[in-house]
Amino acid sequence: MSHTPTKVGIIGCGRISETYVPNAKRFRVFDIVAIADTRIEAAQARAEEYGVPKGCSVDELLADPEIEIVINLTPHAAHGPVGISTLEAGKSVYNEKPFAVYREEGQRMLDLAKEKGIHVGCAPDTFFGGAWQTARKLIDEGVIGEPVAASACLMAYNAPRLQSSQADSSAYVNFYQTDFFTFGVTWSFDRGPYYLNALIHLLGPVRRVTCSAKNTWGEKEMFEEIVKTPTHFAGVLDFQSGVV
């Protein structure tokens, strides 16, 4: 059966686009027809690098009537605003993790998608992997009995940089090297979703979250001006299934 590929645009030319663009081109169900960035030179360079027909501004991409879906690869703090703009333009959106930095932005995206009859999605999709599918199968079949508790621990080290590196207009920004410790770009938003994704896939939706947070790096005098967000978290998730 023949299928006309869906036209897709990408917003954001950071390092993660090096993974998305070439892999997206492997799928015949959609075509990457444009890539955009606030730095048009970077968008044009990335488009030329991977044979994407057009590198352009964000506004131009959102105004393109052919594009039905946008893959949002912008910095974490921009996931919400760019996602909202995409949905307001009548296009479905797939955000890189996290879905949004602020809960209100996430809810706004869900409301817009429902209102307009379009779709939202978000990374990671690692629950499709064989390990997590096998684990879910074993739980569903009762092989391990009834789950009562689960735990996850993420330990990662990334010291703040005293001077953020400023990329030139055509460089591909790596946010681990620039504003990683600006709000919305810490480990909790970058790596944490993998753990939450796995737990929710295995145990179902969460009904309550409690958490304590501490800005350890920001307590150090040499870092207090550049670390504006908590860097350590301890949380408890109460699942609807009764698992804690």
N, C-alpha and C positions, 0 to 999 in steps of 0.2 A: 504494500500500500504506500503510495507516494505521500509525502508530507512536506508542506512548505515551512521551512525553518522560521522560528520566531526571531524577530529582530531585537537584539539586546545591546544596551549601551553600558559602559563601565565609567563610573566617576571615581577618580582617585588614582594617582600614578605613583604611590609609594611602593616600598619593596614587595609588599604582598601581591601587587599586580603582576610581578614576575612569575608568580605561581598560577594566578587565576587566568591570565590571558592565554598563555600557550595551552593550558589544560582545557580551557573552555572550547578552544578550536578543535578539540578531538571529538566533540559531540555534533552529530548531524541535525539534531532537533532544533538548534538555534544558531544564529550567526551573530558574532560580535561585529557591529557595523560602525561603532563610534566609541571613542574613549576621551574623557574630559578631565580637566583639572583646573584649579584656579590659576595655575601657571600653564598657559597655553603652549609654551615651548616644550614643556615636559610631556604634555598630552600628544603633541605632534611627533615628538621623538619616540614615544612609546608606540604610537600607532605605526610609525615607519618600521620600527624594530620588529613588530610582530605581524605586519601586513594587514592591519586594521584600516578600513577605508578612510576613516576620518578622525583626526585629532582636533578637539575644539574646546570651547568654553562650556561651563556647566549649563548656562542658560540656553546655549545653542542645542546642546544634547536634549535637554528637557523639552524644548520646543519642537523637536523632530517628530512628526506624526507617525513615522514608520516604527519607531522604537516602542515596544510594548513593555519591556522589563528593563530595570536598571539594577546593576550590581554595584552596591555602595561600598567602596574600599577607602573611604576618607578616614581621617584621624578619629579616634573614639568619640571625642566631644562633638564631632560633626555628624555622627551617625543619625541622631534624632532630627536635627534641622534639615539635612539633605534628604533623609527618608520622607519627612513630611512634605518637602517641596516636590519630591518625585510623585508622591501619591496625589498631591493637589494638581499635578500636571496630568493626572489620569493614567499613570503608569504603575505597574506592580513593582515592588522593590524587594531585593534580597540584600540584607545588611551583613557585613562582616560583624563578628562579635566585638563588643556587646551590642545588643539590639538598640539600646540607647543608654546614655549616662543618667538621664533623669527619668523617673517613673512617668511623669506627666507627658514627656515626649513619646515614650513607648505607648502609652494609652491613646494618645492622639493619633498615632499611626494605625493602631488597631481600629479605632473609630472611623478614620478616613477610609480604610480598606473596606470595611463593612458598608459604609455609606455609599461608596462608589462601585461596589461589586468587583473589586480587584483584590490582589493578594499581597501579603507580606511574608517574608521568610528571613531566617537568620542562621548564620554559622554558630557553632560547628555542626557538621553532619556526621561526626565520628561514630554516632550510635548505629550507623548502617554497617560498620565494620564487623567482621566475623566474630571477634572476641565478645563484643557487647551483644550481638544477636544470639550467640550461644548462651551467654549468661542469662539473658532474658528468657530464652527457651527453658533453661533449667529451672528458673523461678516459676514460670507459668505451669510447668509440669509437676511442680511440687517436689522436685528431686532433693532440694536442700531444706525442705520444710517451710514453715511460715517465717518470712523475714521479720525481725523485730527491731533491728538497728543496723546502721551503716556509718562508716566514717571515711573521711577523706582529708588528706593533709598535703598541702603544697608548700614546699620550702624552696625559695629561689632568691638569688642574690644579684642585685644590680645596683652598684653604687651610683648616686647622682653625679652628674658632671657639673663642675663649677661654671663652665662656659658652654652654652649650647652651640652646636655647630650649625651654621647657617648655610643651607644649600643654595647654590646658584639657581638661576631660573630654569635650567634644564635638568638639574640633578634629580635623582630619585630619592626622596626623603625616607630615612629609616628612623622611626620614632623612638627606637631604643637609644638612638644617639642624639636626639634633640630634646623634646619635652616629655620624656617618659614619665616623669614624676609630677607633671601637671595633672590637675584633677581629671579623672577619666582615663588615664593612661598608665595606671599602675598594674601590678600583677593580678590584683583581684578582678579587673576588667579584662585583662589580656589572657591569662591562663585559667582563671577561676571558672569560666564558662565550660571548659572541658569536663571538669569534675561535676558541676551542676547538671550538665547535659547527660552524663552517664547515670547519675543518681535518679534523675527524673525519668529517664528511659526505663530504668530497672524497677523503680518503686512507685511511679505515678506522680501526680501533681502535689505541690506543697501548699499547705493551708496557712502556715504561720512561719515567720522568720524572726529570730532574735539574734542580735549581733553586738559585739563590742569591738571597737577599733582604736588604734593608737598610731600616731605619727612619730615613729621612732627616729627616722632620719631627720625630720624637721626639728627635733629637739637639739640637734647638734648645731652650734653657732655657725659653722662654716656652710651649712646647708639650709638654714632656716628661711632664706629668701627664695630658694628654688624648689623646695619640697612643700607643696601646699595641700597634700592629700594624705590620708592615713596609709601607712605602709604595712601594718600588721592587723589581721582580723581573726576573730574567733566567733563562730556562729553555730546556732542550733536550728535545724529544719524539722518542722513537724509535718509529716506527710498525711494526706487524707486517708491513706491506708492504715494509719496508726503507727507506722515506722517512725523512729526518731533518729 
